[in-house]
Amino acid sequence: MLKFLGDSYTFYRNGFAGMLLGKKLWKIIIIKLFVMFVILKLFFFPNYLNTKFHTDEAKGNYVLEQITRNASLGFAQK
């Protein structure tokens, strides 16, 4: 298993060392992922449950109620 990991590391290290365009593309991908998962979450997806409920039990009950209510509405429409 350790030999496989070492060989894999060497393979990717040598592959990335020879890239020119690939390095720029990987930088763009990493920046894009950072924006998607960090910046957008901070500004557009507030933590609704922590602002409305103080205990884990209250949060769980609310989520369960929302899931079962939406599921029963979906079956009623079909």
N, C-alpha and C positions, 0 to 999 in steps of 0.2 A: 504494500500500500504506500509506504514512504517513497519507494523508488518511482512509483507512478506519479506521485505528487511532485517529486523532484524533476522528473522528465517533463511533466506538463508545464511546470514553471519555466524550465529552460526553453521549451518550445515557444511559449508565448513571449518570453523576454527577447529571444532572438527575432521573433516575428515583428514585435513592436519596434525593435531597434532599427529595422530596415525600412520602416514605413516613412513616407513623407506626407502624403495626403491623409493617410489614416490617422495620424496624430492630431491633425486639425479637426477631423471629423469626430474623433473621440472627445476632444475638448468641447466641441459644440454639443454633443450628446450629454456630457456631464453637466454643462451649464443649463441645458434645457430641462434635465431631470431635477436639478436644484430649483429652478424657477417653478416647475410644476408642483413639486412636493413640499417645498418650504415656503416660498413667497405666496403662492396662491392659497395655501392652507391658512397662513397667518391672516390674510386680509379678507378672504371670501368664504371661509368655512369655519366660523367660530364654534367653540365647544358648547353646544346648546345644552347638553345634559348637565354640565357642571354649573351653568348659570341658573338653571331652573330647579335642580334637585340637589339635596345635600347628602343623601345617603345612597349607598349602592343598591339597597333594596328598592328605594323609590325610583331610581334610574331603571332598574331591571323591570319593575312593574310597568313603567311607562313604555319601554321598548316592547315588552310582551303585548301590551294593549294595542299599540300601533300595528304590530305585525299581524295579530289575529284579526283586528278590525279590517285592515286592508285585504287580508286573505279572504275574509267572509264577504266583503264587497265584490271582490273579483269573481267568486263563485256564483254570487247572486246575479251578476250581469250576464253570465254565459247561458 
